[in-house]
Amino acid sequence: MRAVMKGRDLEGLAFLGKVESVNVEFCDDKKTLAKVVVKTTDGDEVESECIPVRAAGKISIVIKHYLRMGIGKYIITNEKSVGNVDTEGEDETEDRQTS
């Protein structure tokens, strides 16, 4: 059984780099309703509720764009130590000019 999430939450997963692939499945024979199915990097599958086909298509396109752009490569994880340029370096009080 797949977990059910909202479409915007599926997009959030993609933005965080947790999505491996995305697919759209029809919910009825008339093909008026569909759901977005996402395979995560953990191997789980998550789906949206049944929504109009046009909305499901838009969600899947956004997720595909995130995957194509490689957004997940820019997420800071615990595996790497990334410093913040605003807090590292010289002390600002030493660089101030005296008036």
C-alpha positions, 0 to 999 in steps of 0.5 A: 500500500502506498502512502497518500500525500498532497500534490504540493507535498510531492513537489516538496519531496522532489525539491528536497532531492528525495524523488527518483522517478514520477508517473501518472496513473488514471483512477477511472475508465473515463480518464478524467481523474488521475494520481501522481505516483512518485518513487522515492530514493528510499525505494518507497512509493508515494501517491497523490489522491485522485485529482483532475488529469490536468492538475496531475499532469502539471504536478508531474511536469514540475517534479520532472523539471526538478529532477532534470535540473538536479535540485537534489545536488544542491541540498545540504546534508549531514554527509558534508560539512558546508560552512556559511560565508556569513559567519566564517572568516574575519571579524567585521569589527577589524575591517571598519573604517574610523570616521 
